[in-house]
């Protein structure tokens, strides 16, 4: 049975840098409570994020009547879910096309046999998968699979599916696309936990090619973990005013507990110090700290994940692929562990080896 390899990864973000603007907008919702506003500012400053990008074009004044230039997100009249989905339909195909274009598929694009798309931030039918087929010149008969609403760990599931496909059909060439417009779900709220959660999110897209060609990263195996009694710690629900994310402050502790208990299974008996590369989904600074402490990692083990968080924020399913992209050029023969966390509370993990 052939091995499957992650040959190439390309990424794209929108042109609008919004982190400082969104922080000021969030703080403005607490203007009637200076004490909580100060708490918010202090906690947001510890987030480890410098830049985030959004398809939303921010207006000049975060205290103004409208958050965006177009006036779609007006104070007291933010759009409902239907209007947000229309924005996803309009914006997501452009970002996906940009990421796929950077893969430089050339003649390879006509040879793509399978398309796997993940998203938890927008849906329609016919949807983003068919938009990708049309915009990127894929065969109309390409086999399409949508992995929807699985949150931040969905990219690991996409790679898992791609590995199954390649191992059963050695000539398969699988294009995986992780497209997330998280900032579409901007909310008006005075709930401190929700405001702090939204301070993490950015928009982004990753595209990757998985085949049996022995180059890039060899996909070595997968393991899913479900934290006990943690179902409500991370949720993502469709509401009338968009999708509603709940990210409890107890998430890092739950991650710490499940990794300490199951690290031997995740690493297939290897010790953490025998792993050369760590591609951990940067769900937030406290999440990375929890992983580091649970596995007793070296101080610099998660530098790549921290850099992606600093430069892009949390882009849901696309984020771990941004981390893996930076590991494709590492020397041959290094062992790596990738992991991402999402609703459930679920951890999806993957082992890999650099193939040059």
Secondary structure, DSSP 8 states (H G I E B T S, - for coil): ----EEEEEEEE--SEE-HHHHHHHHHHTTTT-HHHHHHHHHHHHTS-----EESS-B-S-TTSSBSBTTSSSBTTB---HHHHHHHHHHHHHHHHHHHHHHT--GGGGGG--EEEEEESS---SS-HHHHHHHHTT--TT-EEEEEES-GGGHHHHHHHHHHHHHHHSTT--EEEEEEEEGGGG------HHHHHHHTTB-EEEEEEEEESSS-SEEEEEEEEEE-TT-TTSEEEEEETTEEEEEE-TTHHHHHHHHHHHHHHHHTTT--GGG--EEEE--S-HHHHHHHHHHHT--TTTTHHHHHHHHHH-B-GGGHHHHHHHTTTTS-TT-EEEEEEEETTTEEEEEEEEE--
